[in-house]
Amino acid sequence: MQDSIMERFWSTSHISGGNAAYVEELYDTYLHNPNAVPEEWRNYFDQLPRVNGVLTQDTPHSVIRAQFEQLGKSRVRTVTVAGGSVSAEHEQKQIKVLQLISSYRFRGHQKAQLDPLGLMQRDPVPDLDLSFHGLTNADLDTVFSTGSLFIGKEEATLREIVEALEKTYCGHIGAEIMHITPLAEKQWLQQRFESVRSNPEFTKEQRLALLERLTAAEGLERHLDSKYPGTKRFGLEGGESFIPLVDALVKRAGTYGAKEIVLGMAHRGRLNALVNVFGKSPAELFAEFDGKRSLNTSGDVKYHSGFSSNVMTPGGELHMAMAFNPSHLEIVSPVVEGSVRARQDRRNDNSGAKVVPIVVHGDAAFAGQGVVMETFQMSQTRAYGTGGTLHIVINNQVGFTTNKREDSRSTEYCTDVAKMIETPIFHVNGDDPEAVLFIAQLAMDYRYEFKKDVVIDLVCYRRRGHNETDEPSATQPLMYQIIRSLKTTRTLYAEKLVAENLLSQAAADELTTNYRAALDRGENVASGLVSEPDRTLFVDWSPYIGHDWQTPANTGYELQSLQAAANKMCEIPDGVVLQKQVEKIYEDRRKMAAGALPLNWGMAETLAYATLIEQGYPVRMTGQDVGRGTFSHRHAVIHSQKDGNAYVPLQNMKADQPVFDLYDSYLSEEAVLAFEYGYSTTSPKGLVIWEAQFGDFANGAQVVIDQFITSGEHKWGRLSGLTMLLPHGYEGQGPEHSSARLERFMQLCAEHNIQVCVPSTPAQVFHMLRRQAVRPMRRPLVVMSPKSLLRHKLATSTLEELANGSFQNVITDASVDPSKVKRVILCSGKVYYTLLEERTARNLDNVALIRLEQLYPFPEKELTAALTPFKGINDIFWCQEEPMNQGAWYSSQHHMRHVVQQLYGRELYLDYVGRDASAAPACGYMSVHIEEEKRFVDKALSV
């Protein structure tokens, strides 16, 4: 039985045409999934010899040779076919030819001429030699079937086959495509490369346009060098092909009907792209070099700036936005993805056809920064997918001063991380502009065909050092000996076109002269720039500009409408079977809606979302386990115990409601928070929320917090209404999950850049979340979100407090007689309830507890009003459960002392009570936790 299929195969056909392709496909399928091929073939492939002991996709095609030889020897015969006969020996060699073809597809990129400098260290590729496959030069004129090789003929001499393979896979393009599992994708890519030998014929107009774009790229750098010598600009010299590359991507996306492109990149080439692709005025750029101030804030350096414009493409007008970017390399990548997703959601562009992300990387950063992996990992997820991203690596072959491969990475290419999502990787020699143009078009076509990421590795060099003030030969002497003698990409291409009589040398020189003259006149030099852009292509932020902290917002909600919304969000369709504990939660919520139970935290929070949806505000919320909630308080997503299907009541509030998107994120903080920041900067209406599983998880996203969330408005004028929910509270659970590092956020507070709130009641969280959406001011909201308060018996509210109340920045103590009070304790968050319970147990009536619910912007007026009734006090304390060097004490004491001095003069001094300073956020032993808490509570209440 084992040989039955193979016997019939051998006895009825010879290996050519469709049969050759059949064997190739069988073997390819076996490599990815051995169980997917018939048992006879699986057993056969299992016995194939290994290269270095391993049969893998990277070295698979030493492969069928030996076994087919053995098989052929046992069947010494001649097979008669139409037109003649084919010997068994020829059939054996036919198999070897198929192996050779496959080897080129797998490994041709390792022989490709990718480096303009000729310095790239390349190991020999033995399986691209004829002898490796048992073929010789004597076979070069023998005709073989081409199998699935797309070269326009079914049969060709071995010489023709090798020439086609060399041109296709070993020229100025190195294609890594065979790690991709879906056969359809591989065959599509093979057809695109092989049908034109990776060298399509471009029209005269296209080639002259390429030269014009190269002239612009080189011209700007030379102009800036002569005008501002020695000034940092992170120029593009050596990588000028980047400009026609991006230009081609934009035009190709336009032909597919794209309406927006968002581009993110770090420093190198940024100014060139701003002027030559996005159409930034050269005069404006020169003014920045002259030190002109453009924002009434801190501003930022030139090579961090963003920009937007509209250009005309073959498919119509298209809006382009370049993201603002700090010096932290690669962090802009997920920000771009978030901005793109927001634009796609606004357009109901579920496939990503209308909005395209392009992210530009440096080679060292691409290999070294973990956020690259995190961004790739999000690419095919429900919450973060954008229909495929074009990744361009400007591969300088050196990172700052590090260019030894063994120092800069552990992989062959800087792009190898991209293989994790089976994206195609196209390496291309930057000194071959036509190869670059071909890859640009192919990459965009692939993105639209398969909705997946693509990586373009533009192998070039850095004509200068890391910046214009560096001397690169100090660390790369050999590299820069070559670079100094190398003609520029533009010069090489111009000489090529002149040699082919496509234009004269004088005409080529005139392009340079005309471009420089346009720069001198301060004219726009980008191609296709639209002078009067279609404003419907981008978001109107005008309703959200010019508002401050005092802008009023009605966060209340009419009682009957509130109850109706509460009942609606508790409706569960027939057939959805609730888990026992979840059913109890929803039963309680129905009682809360009827007023029979006080509202807990989960009910009030969910009601905030429900009422916003009723009023037309969209809500987006992501984070690890947000559907249920880390502490099981939310249960906004119900998983039917009958079939496992998910049901989201908040997505079913009414017909034509705004979106309520709720996604459990993958296990990332940095990329996910950056994504949500990018989303919020492009989606001003409604609520965008990221919840940390535990507050300290925000540590992993500190770059995003420092360089975007807290400073983006001041540096770049970028508004964001992002809300961060960070579980925080000391319950004896150890140093890692107690603190959301409130002190770090407080240290970043300045110029009213963010809001930091510590709500202590369900009503407060209801009004706080609604205020963030309803109030037109857009600034980030950082919430120290509770854990134990989610179910604390005292942390409850009434429907009336939700319906008629508002967010209180300060909550005074109305439960004591002010005339009896001798001590006031100021506090925030959970510690209030600890103090309250102990005060009640001690039956004290001379201590007042005042809560600061908003720590920043500091509520000076509200605190003054809350303290005013307590005129006869002897002392005043700030009490916190965090260690003294953490929490709000060091950053807020001067604000509180100012209020105390204004009210009481110098007779009263605000003092501290709480835990001692500590290197760790919290202790890890419950006994120590309890002892510490008892000590500072006792001190606080010992009047």
CORKA-V735850 format. One record per pair of residues at least 24 apart in sequence whose ideal C-beta (glycine too) atoms are under 8 Angstrom apart, sorted by the first residue. I is the first residue (numbers start at 1). J is the second residue. D is the distance in whole Angstrom. If there is no record, write none. Layout:
I|J|D  I|J|D
//
This chain:
1|40|8  2|39|7  2|40|5  2|43|6  3|40|7  4|40|7  5|38|6  5|40|5  5|41|7  6|40|5  6|41|7  6|44|7  10|71|8  10|75|6  13|79|8  14|79|5  14|81|6  14|86|5  14|91|5  14|94|8  15|91|5  15|94|5  15|95|6  15|98|8  15|145|7  16|86|8  16|94|6  16|144|8  16|145|4  16|155|8  17|145|5  17|147|8  17|154|6  20|94|7  20|98|6  20|145|5  20|146|8  20|147|4  20|148|7  21|147|5  21|148|4  23|64|7  23|95|7  23|98|7  24|98|6  24|101|8  24|102|7  24|147|6  24|148|6  25|148|8  25|183|7  27|60|8  27|63|7  27|64|7  27|102|8  28|183|7  28|186|8  29|183|7  31|55|8  31|56|8  31|57|5  31|60|6  32|57|8  32|181|5  51|127|8  57|106|7  57|178|6  57|179|6  58|106|7  58|107|8  59|106|8  59|107|8  59|127|7  60|102|7  60|106|7  61|99|4  61|100|8  61|102|4  61|103|4  61|106|7  61|127|6  61|133|8  62|99|7  62|127|6  62|132|7  62|133|8  63|99|6  63|102|8  64|95|5  64|98|7  64|99|6  65|95|7  65|96|5  65|99|6  65|133|6  65|134|6  68|92|6  68|95|4  68|96|8  69|134|7  90|142|8  92|134|8  93|134|7  93|135|7  93|139|6  93|142|7  93|144|7  94|144|5  94|145|6  96|133|4  96|134|5  96|135|5  97|133|8  97|135|7  97|144|5  97|145|8  97|147|8  97|158|6  97|161|7  98|147|5  99|133|5  100|128|8  100|130|7  100|133|5  100|135|7  100|161|8  100|162|8  100|165|8  101|146|8  101|147|6  101|148|8  101|149|5  101|161|7  101|165|7  103|127|4  103|128|6  103|132|8  103|133|7  104|128|6  104|165|4  104|166|8  104|168|7  104|169|5  104|170|7  105|169|7  105|177|7  105|178|6  105|190|7  106|178|5  108|165|7  108|166|8  108|168|7  108|169|3  108|170|5  108|174|7  108|175|7  109|169|7  109|174|3  109|175|6  109|176|5  109|427|6  110|174|7  110|412|8  111|169|8  111|170|4  112|169|7  112|170|5  112|171|6  112|172|7  112|173|6  112|174|4  112|427|7  112|429|8  113|170|7  113|171|6  113|172|6  113|429|6  114|172|7  114|174|5  114|427|5  114|428|7  114|429|5  114|459|5  115|397|7  115|429|7  115|459|6  116|238|8  116|429|6  116|430|6  116|431|4  116|459|7  116|460|6  116|461|6  116|486|7  116|489|8  117|397|7  117|461|5  117|479|7  117|482|5  117|483|7  117|486|7  118|482|7  119|397|7  119|478|7  119|479|6  119|482|7  120|397|7  120|459|8  121|405|7  128|170|8  130|158|8  130|162|8  148|187|7  148|190|7  149|190|8  149|194|6  150|190|6  150|191|5  150|194|4  150|195|5  151|194|6  151|195|7  151|197|8  152|195|7  164|194|7  164|197|6  167|197|4  167|198|7  167|199|6  168|193|5  168|194|5  168|197|5  168|198|5  169|193|7  169|198|7  171|197|8  171|198|6  171|199|7  171|435|7  172|198|8  172|428|6  172|429|4  172|431|8  172|432|4  172|435|4  173|198|5  173|426|7  173|427|7  173|428|5  173|429|8  173|435|5  173|438|7  173|439|6  174|426|8  174|427|4  174|428|8  175|424|7  175|425|8  175|426|6  175|427|8  176|413|8  176|415|8  176|419|8  176|424|7  176|425|4  176|426|8  176|427|7  177|424|5  177|425|8  179|419|5  179|422|6  180|422|5  180|423|8  180|424|6  181|422|6  182|422|8  185|424|8  185|450|6  188|446|8  188|449|7  188|450|8  189|424|6  189|446|7  192|442|6  192|445|7  193|442|8  196|438|8  198|435|7  198|438|7  199|434|7  199|435|7  199|438|7  200|438|6  202|434|6  202|437|7  204|502|6  206|437|7  207|434|7  207|497|6  207|502|6  208|497|7  208|502|7  208|503|7  209|244|8  210|244|5  210|433|5  210|434|7  210|437|6  210|493|7  211|433|8  211|490|7  211|493|6  211|494|6  211|497|6  211|503|8  211|508|7  211|511|7  212|511|6  212|527|8  213|243|5  213|244|4  213|247|6  213|276|7  213|527|8  214|240|5  214|241|7  214|243|7  214|244|6  214|433|6  214|489|6  214|490|4  214|493|6  214|494|8  215|490|6  215|511|5  215|512|6  215|515|6  216|243|6  216|276|5  216|515|6  216|525|6  217|241|8  217|242|7  217|243|4  217|244|8  217|272|6  217|276|6  217|490|7  218|488|6  218|489|8  218|490|4  218|512|8  219|512|6  219|515|4  219|516|6  219|519|7  220|271|7  220|272|5  220|275|6  220|276|6  220|282|8  220|519|7  220|525|8  221|272|7  222|516|8  223|516|6  223|519|5  224|271|7  224|289|7  225|468|7  227|286|7  227|289|7  228|289|5  229|468|8  230|468|6  230|469|6  231|289|6  231|468|6  232|301|8  232|303|7  232|467|5  232|468|6  232|469|6  233|271|6  233|289|8  233|302|7  233|303|7  233|467|8  233|468|6  234|267|4  234|268|5  234|269|7  234|270|7  234|271|7  234|303|5  234|467|6  234|468|8  235|268|8  235|269|8  235|271|8  235|272|7  235|463|8  235|464|6  235|468|7  236|268|7  236|269|4  236|272|5  237|462|7  237|463|4  237|464|6  237|488|8  238|396|7  238|430|8  238|460|5  238|461|4  238|462|5  238|463|4  238|483|7  238|489|8  239|268|7  239|269|6  239|394|5  239|396|7  239|430|6  239|458|7  239|460|4  239|461|7  239|462|8  240|430|8  240|488|7  240|489|5  240|490|6  241|430|5  241|431|7  241|432|8  241|433|5  241|436|5  241|458|6  241|460|7  241|489|6  242|269|5  242|272|8  242|273|7  242|360|8  242|392|7  242|394|6  242|430|8  242|458|6  242|460|8  243|269|8  243|272|6  243|273|7  243|276|5  243|277|6  244|433|6  244|436|6  244|437|6  244|440|8  245|392|7  245|436|5  245|437|8  245|439|8  245|440|5  245|456|7  245|458|6  246|273|6  246|277|5  246|358|7  246|360|8  246|392|7  247|276|8  247|277|6  247|527|7  248|436|8  248|437|5  248|440|4  248|441|6  249|358|6  249|390|6  249|440|5  249|443|7  249|444|6  250|277|7  250|311|7  250|313|6  250|318|7  250|320|7  251|313|5  251|314|6  251|528|8  252|440|7  252|441|5  252|444|4  252|445|7  253|313|7  253|315|8  253|318|7  253|356|5  253|444|6  254|313|2  254|314|6  254|315|4  254|316|7  254|318|5  255|313|7  255|314|5  255|315|5  256|315|7  256|353|7  256|444|7  256|448|5  257|315|5  257|316|7  257|353|6  257|354|7  258|313|8  258|315|7  258|318|6  258|353|7  258|354|6  258|355|7  258|356|5  259|316|8  259|317|8  259|318|6  259|319|7  259|347|7  259|354|5  259|355|7  259|537|6  260|318|7  260|319|5  260|320|7  260|321|7  260|340|8  260|343|5  260|354|7  260|355|4  260|356|7  260|537|6  260|538|7  261|318|6  261|319|8  261|320|5  261|321|7  261|355|7  261|356|5  261|357|8  261|358|6  262|320|8  262|321|5  262|322|8  262|323|6  262|336|5  262|339|5  262|340|5  262|343|7  262|355|7  262|356|8  262|357|5  262|358|7  263|320|7  263|321|7  263|322|5  263|323|7  263|336|7  263|357|8  263|358|5  263|359|7  263|360|7  264|322|7  264|323|4  264|325|6  264|332|4  264|333|6  264|335|7  264|336|4  264|357|8  264|358|8  264|359|5  264|360|7  265|322|7  265|325|7  265|332|7  265|359|7  265|360|3  265|361|8  266|325|6  266|327|8  266|329|5  266|330|8  266|332|7  266|360|7  266|361|7  266|362|6  266|365|7  267|303|4  267|304|8  267|327|7  268|362|6  268|394|6  268|396|7  268|462|8  269|360|7  269|394|6  270|303|5  270|304|8  270|305|8  270|322|8  270|325|8  271|302|6  271|303|6  273|322|7  274|305|7  274|307|5  274|322|7  275|525|6  275|526|7  276|525|6  276|526|6  277|320|8  277|526|6  278|307|5  278|308|7  278|309|5  278|320|6  278|322|6  278|526|6  279|309|5  279|311|7  279|524|5  279|525|8  279|526|4  279|529|4  280|307|5  280|309|8  280|526|8  281|522|6  281|524|6  282|518|8  282|519|5  282|522|5  282|523|7  282|524|8  282|525|7  283|522|3  286|522|7  295|716|8  295|717|6  297|713|8  297|714|5  297|715|7  297|717|7  298|711|8  298|714|5  298|715|6  299|715|7  300|324|7  300|326|8  300|715|4  300|716|6  304|715|7  304|716|8  305|716|7  306|716|6  306|718|8  308|538|7  309|526|7  309|529|6  309|530|8  309|533|7  310|529|8  310|530|4  310|533|4  310|534|6  310|537|6  311|526|7  311|527|8  311|528|4  311|529|6  311|530|6  312|528|4  312|529|8  312|530|6  313|528|7  317|530|6  317|533|7  317|534|5  317|537|7  318|537|8  319|533|7  319|534|8  319|537|4  319|538|5  321|538|7  323|678|7  324|712|7  324|715|7  324|716|4  324|718|6  326|707|4  326|708|7  326|715|8  328|703|5  328|707|6  329|362|6  329|365|4  329|369|6  330|361|7  330|365|5  330|366|7  330|369|4  330|371|5  330|372|5  330|375|8  331|369|8  331|371|6  331|670|8  331|674|6  331|703|5  331|704|7  331|707|7  331|708|8  332|359|7  332|674|8  333|359|5  333|361|8  333|371|6  333|372|7  333|375|4  333|671|8  333|674|8  334|371|7  334|374|7  334|375|5  334|378|7  334|384|8  334|670|8  334|671|4  334|672|7  334|674|4  334|675|4  334|678|7  335|674|5  335|675|7  335|677|6  335|678|4  335|681|8  335|708|7  336|389|8  336|678|6  337|375|7  337|378|7  337|379|8  337|384|6  337|386|6  337|389|7  337|675|5  337|678|7  338|384|8  338|674|7  338|675|4  338|676|6  338|677|6  338|678|3  338|679|4  338|680|8  338|681|8  338|682|8  339|678|4  339|679|7  339|681|6  339|682|4  340|386|5  340|678|8  341|384|7  341|385|8  341|386|5  341|675|7  341|678|8  341|679|6  342|678|7  342|679|4  342|680|8  342|681|8  342|682|4  342|683|4  343|539|8  343|682|6  344|386|7  344|387|7  345|659|7  345|661|8  345|683|7  346|539|7  346|682|8  346|683|7  349|387|8  351|387|6  351|451|7  352|385|8  352|386|5  352|387|2  352|388|6  352|451|6  353|387|7  353|448|7  355|386|7  356|387|8  356|388|8  356|390|7  356|444|8  356|447|7  357|386|5  357|389|4  357|390|7  358|389|7  358|390|5  358|391|8  358|392|7  359|389|6  359|390|7  359|391|5  359|392|7  360|391|8  360|392|5  360|393|8  360|394|6  361|391|6  361|392|7  361|393|5  361|394|7  362|393|7  362|394|6  362|396|7  362|399|7  363|393|5  363|394|7  363|395|4  363|396|6  363|397|7  363|399|7  363|414|4  363|457|8  364|396|8  364|398|8  364|399|2  364|400|7  364|402|7  364|408|6  364|414|7  365|399|7  366|393|5  366|414|5  366|415|7  366|417|7  367|408|6  367|409|4  367|411|7  367|414|4  367|415|8  367|416|8  367|417|7  368|399|7  368|408|7  368|409|7  370|670|8  371|670|5  371|671|5  371|674|7  372|417|6  373|417|6  373|420|7  374|668|5  374|670|6  374|671|4  374|672|8  375|671|5  376|417|7  376|418|6  376|420|6  376|421|5  376|423|8  376|453|7  377|420|7  377|421|7  377|666|6  377|668|7  377|671|8  378|666|7  378|668|7  378|671|6  378|672|7  378|675|7  379|421|6  379|452|7  379|453|5  380|421|7  380|452|7  381|663|8  381|666|6  382|663|6  383|622|5  383|661|8  383|663|3  383|664|8  383|665|6  384|665|8  384|672|7  384|675|6  387|447|8  387|451|5  388|447|4  388|448|8  388|450|7  388|451|5  388|452|5  388|453|5  388|454|7  389|447|8  389|453|5  389|454|8  390|443|6  390|444|7  390|447|6  390|453|8  390|454|6  390|456|7  391|418|7  391|423|8  391|453|6  391|454|7  391|455|5  391|456|7  392|456|5  392|458|6  393|455|7  393|456|7  393|457|5  393|458|6  394|458|6  394|460|7  395|430|8  395|457|5  395|458|6  395|459|5  395|460|6  396|460|7  396|461|6  396|462|4  397|459|7  397|460|8  397|461|6  397|462|8  397|479|8  398|462|6  398|472|8  398|476|6  398|479|7  400|466|5  401|466|7  401|472|8  401|474|8  401|475|4  401|476|7  403|476|6  403|479|7  413|457|7  414|457|7  415|455|5  415|457|5  418|453|7  418|455|5  421|452|8  421|453|6  422|452|8  423|452|6  423|453|4  423|454|6  423|455|6  424|454|6  424|455|7  425|455|5  425|457|6  426|454|7  426|455|7  426|456|5  426|457|7  427|457|4  427|459|6  428|456|7  428|457|7  428|458|6  428|459|7  429|459|6  430|458|5  430|459|6  430|460|3  430|461|8  430|489|6  431|460|7  431|489|5  431|492|6  433|489|7  433|493|5  460|489|8  461|486|8  463|488|8  539|682|6  539|683|7  539|684|7  541|684|6  541|719|7  543|684|8  543|776|6  544|684|5  544|719|6  544|721|8  544|776|5  544|777|7  544|778|5  545|719|7  547|775|7  547|776|5  547|777|4  547|778|8  548|752|7  548|777|7  549|752|6  549|777|7  549|857|6  551|775|6  551|776|6  551|777|5  552|775|8  553|770|8  553|771|5  553|774|5  553|775|3  554|774|7  554|806|8  555|766|8  555|767|4  555|770|4  555|771|5  555|774|6  555|805|8  555|806|5  555|807|6  556|767|8  556|802|8  556|803|6  556|804|5  556|805|6  556|806|7  557|611|5  557|770|8  557|802|7  557|803|6  558|803|7  559|799|6  559|800|7  559|803|4  559|804|8  561|611|8  561|614|7  562|607|7  562|611|7  562|799|6  562|802|6  562|803|5  563|593|6  563|594|7  563|595|8  563|799|7  565|607|7  565|610|5  565|611|5  565|614|6  565|653|7  566|592|7  566|593|4  566|603|8  566|607|6  566|610|7  566|799|8  567|593|5  568|610|7  568|649|8  568|653|6  568|654|8  569|606|6  569|607|7  569|610|4  569|649|5  569|650|6  569|653|7  570|649|7  571|649|6  571|652|8  572|638|7  572|647|7  572|649|7  573|647|7  575|640|7  575|642|7  576|638|6  576|640|5  576|642|7  576|645|8  576|647|5  577|640|5  577|641|4  577|642|4  578|638|6  578|640|8  578|641|7  579|639|7  579|641|5  581|632|8  582|635|5  582|638|6  585|635|6  586|635|8  592|799|8  593|799|8  595|798|8  595|799|6  598|796|4  598|797|7  598|798|6  599|762|5  599|763|8  599|796|6  599|797|5  599|798|7  599|799|7  599|802|7  600|633|8  600|762|6  600|790|7  600|791|7  600|795|7  600|796|6  601|633|6  601|762|5  601|765|6  601|786|7  601|789|6  601|790|5  601|791|8  601|795|7  602|629|7  602|633|4  602|634|6  602|635|7  602|790|7  603|762|7  604|762|3  604|763|6  604|765|6  604|766|4  604|797|6  604|802|6  605|633|8  605|634|7  605|762|7  605|765|5  605|766|7  605|769|7  606|634|7  606|636|6  606|650|7  607|766|6  607|802|7  608|765|7  608|766|5  608|767|8  608|769|4  608|770|5  609|636|8  609|650|6  609|660|7  609|687|8  609|769|7  610|650|6  610|653|6  611|770|7  612|686|7  612|687|6  612|769|8  612|770|6  612|773|5  612|774|8  613|650|6  613|653|5  613|654|8  613|657|5  613|658|6  613|660|6  614|653|6  614|654|7  614|657|8  615|774|8  616|658|6  617|658|6  617|685|6  617|686|4  617|687|6  617|773|5  617|774|7  618|658|4  618|659|5  618|660|7  618|661|8  618|683|8  618|685|7  618|686|4  618|687|7  619|650|8  619|658|8  619|659|7  619|660|5  619|661|7  619|686|6  619|687|5  619|689|7  619|773|8  620|659|7  620|661|4  620|662|8  620|676|8  620|679|7  620|683|8  620|686|7  620|687|7  620|688|5  620|689|7  621|661|7  621|662|5  621|663|8  621|687|8  621|688|8  621|689|4  621|690|8  621|691|7  622|661|8  622|662|8  622|663|5  622|664|8  622|665|5  622|672|6  622|675|8  622|676|6  622|689|8  622|690|6  622|691|8  623|664|8  623|665|6  623|672|7  623|689|8  623|690|5  623|691|4  623|692|6  623|693|7  623|725|8  624|664|7  624|665|6  624|667|6  624|692|8  624|693|4  624|697|8  625|664|6  625|693|6  626|662|6  626|663|7  626|664|6  626|665|8  626|691|5  627|662|6  627|663|8  627|664|5  630|691|8  630|693|5  630|694|7  630|727|7  631|727|7  631|787|6  631|790|5  633|790|4  633|791|7  636|662|6  637|662|6  658|686|7  668|700|8  669|697|5  669|698|7  669|699|8  669|700|4  669|701|4  670|700|5  670|701|5  670|703|7  670|704|6  672|701|8  673|698|7  673|701|4  673|704|5  673|705|8  673|709|8  673|724|8  674|701|7  674|704|5  674|708|7  676|722|6  677|704|6  677|708|5  677|709|6  677|712|8  677|720|6  677|722|6  680|720|5  680|721|5  680|722|4  680|780|8  681|712|7  681|718|5  681|719|7  681|720|5  684|719|7  684|721|6  684|778|6  685|773|8  686|773|6  687|721|7  687|723|6  687|769|7  687|772|6  687|773|5  688|721|6  688|722|5  688|723|7  689|722|8  689|723|5  689|724|8  689|725|6  690|722|7  690|723|7  690|724|6  690|725|7  691|724|8  691|725|4  691|726|8  691|727|8  691|785|7  692|724|7  692|725|7  692|726|5  692|727|7  692|740|7  693|727|8  694|727|6  694|736|7  694|737|4  694|740|8  695|726|4  695|727|5  695|728|4  695|737|8  695|739|6  695|740|2  695|741|7  695|784|7  695|785|7  696|736|6  696|737|6  696|738|8  696|739|6  696|740|6  696|741|6  696|921|7  698|724|7  698|726|6  698|740|6  698|741|7  699|741|7  702|744|8  705|744|8  705|745|8  705|748|7  706|748|7  709|754|7  709|780|5  710|745|8  710|748|4  710|749|8  710|753|6  710|754|6  710|780|7  711|748|8  711|753|7  713|753|6  713|779|7  714|751|6  714|753|6  719|778|4  719|779|7  720|778|6  720|779|7  720|780|5  721|772|6  721|773|8  721|778|4  721|779|7  721|780|7  721|781|8  722|780|5  722|781|7  723|769|7  723|772|6  723|780|7  723|781|4  723|783|7  724|780|7  724|781|7  724|782|5  724|783|6  725|783|5  725|785|4  726|782|7  726|783|6  726|784|6  726|785|6  727|785|5  727|786|7  727|787|5  728|758|8  728|784|4  728|785|6  728|786|7  728|787|7  728|829|7  729|786|6  729|787|5  729|788|6  729|789|7  729|829|7  729|830|5  729|881|8  730|830|7  730|831|8  730|881|4  730|882|7  730|922|6  730|929|7  730|933|7  731|787|6  731|788|5  731|929|8  732|923|8  732|925|8  732|926|4  732|929|4  732|930|7  733|922|8  734|922|6  734|923|8  734|924|4  735|920|4  735|921|5  735|922|5  735|923|7  735|924|6  736|921|8  738|921|6  738|922|4  739|882|6  739|886|7  739|921|4  739|922|6  740|784|6  740|785|8  741|886|7  741|921|7  742|784|6  742|855|8  742|882|7  742|886|7  742|887|5  742|888|6  743|882|7  743|885|8  743|886|5  743|887|6  743|888|7  743|890|7  743|891|7  745|782|5  745|856|8  746|855|7  746|856|7  746|888|6  746|890|8  746|891|4  746|892|7  747|891|6  749|856|4  749|857|8  749|891|7  752|779|7  752|857|5  753|779|7  753|780|8  754|779|6  754|780|5  754|781|7  754|782|6  754|856|7  755|779|6  755|780|7  755|781|5  755|782|7  755|854|7  755|856|7  755|857|7  756|782|5  756|784|8  756|854|7  756|855|5  756|856|4  757|781|7  757|782|7  757|783|5  757|784|7  757|853|6  757|854|5  757|855|7  758|783|8  758|784|4  758|828|4  758|829|4  758|852|7  758|853|6  758|854|8  758|855|6  759|783|7  759|786|8  759|807|8  759|853|6  760|786|8  760|789|7  760|795|7  760|811|7  760|828|8  760|829|6  760|830|8  760|832|6  760|833|8  760|851|6  760|853|6  761|795|6  761|796|8  761|797|5  761|801|8  761|811|8  762|795|7  762|796|6  762|797|4  762|802|8  763|797|4  763|798|8  763|801|4  763|802|6  763|805|6  764|797|8  764|807|6  764|808|7  764|811|8  764|853|6  766|797|8  766|802|5  767|802|8  767|805|6  767|806|5  767|807|4  768|807|5  771|806|8  771|807|5  784|828|8  784|829|6  786|829|7  786|830|6  787|830|8  788|830|6  789|829|8  789|830|6  789|833|7  792|833|6  794|833|5  794|836|7  794|837|7  795|833|7  807|853|7  807|854|8  808|853|6  808|862|7  809|852|8  809|853|6  809|854|4  809|859|4  809|862|5  810|850|7  810|851|7  810|852|6  810|853|6  810|854|8  810|859|5  810|862|4  810|863|5  810|865|8  810|866|5  811|850|7  811|851|4  811|853|6  811|866|8  812|848|8  812|850|6  812|865|8  812|866|4  812|869|8  813|848|4  813|849|5  813|850|6  813|866|8  816|845|6  816|846|8  816|847|7  816|848|5  817|845|7  818|848|7  818|869|4  818|870|5  818|871|7  819|872|7  820|845|5  820|846|5  821|846|6  821|847|7  821|848|5  821|870|5  821|872|7  821|873|6  822|846|5  822|847|7  822|872|7  822|873|6  822|874|5  822|875|8  822|943|6  823|847|5  823|848|7  823|873|6  823|874|7  823|875|5  823|876|7  823|877|7  823|943|5  824|848|5  824|850|6  824|867|7  824|870|5  824|873|5  824|875|8  824|876|5  824|877|8  825|849|5  825|850|7  825|876|8  825|877|5  825|878|8  825|879|5  825|913|8  825|940|6  826|850|5  826|851|8  826|852|6  826|863|8  826|876|7  826|877|7  826|878|5  826|879|7  826|896|6  826|910|8  827|851|6  827|852|7  827|878|7  827|879|5  827|880|7  828|852|5  828|853|7  828|855|6  828|880|7  828|888|6  829|881|8  830|881|7  831|879|6  831|880|6  831|881|4  834|881|7  834|933|7  834|937|6  835|879|7  835|937|6  835|940|6  835|941|7  838|937|5  838|941|6  839|941|6  842|941|6  844|941|6  844|943|7  846|943|6  847|941|6  847|943|6  848|873|8  852|888|8  852|892|8  855|888|5  855|892|6  856|892|8  858|892|7  858|895|4  860|895|7  860|898|7  860|899|6  863|896|7  863|899|5  864|899|5  864|902|7  864|903|6  867|899|7  867|900|8  867|903|6  868|903|7  873|904|8  873|908|7  875|908|7  875|911|7  876|900|6  876|904|8  876|908|6  876|909|8  876|910|5  876|911|7  877|910|7  877|911|5  877|912|7  877|913|5  877|940|6  878|910|6  878|911|7  878|912|6  878|913|7  878|914|8  879|913|5  879|914|6  879|936|7  879|940|5  880|914|5  880|915|8  881|914|6  881|915|7  881|933|7  881|936|8  882|914|7  882|915|7  882|921|7  883|914|7  883|915|5  883|916|6  883|917|5  883|918|4  883|921|7  883|922|8  884|912|6  884|914|6  884|915|6  884|916|6  884|917|4  884|918|8  885|917|4  885|918|7  886|918|7  886|921|6  887|914|7  889|914|7  913|939|5  913|940|5
//
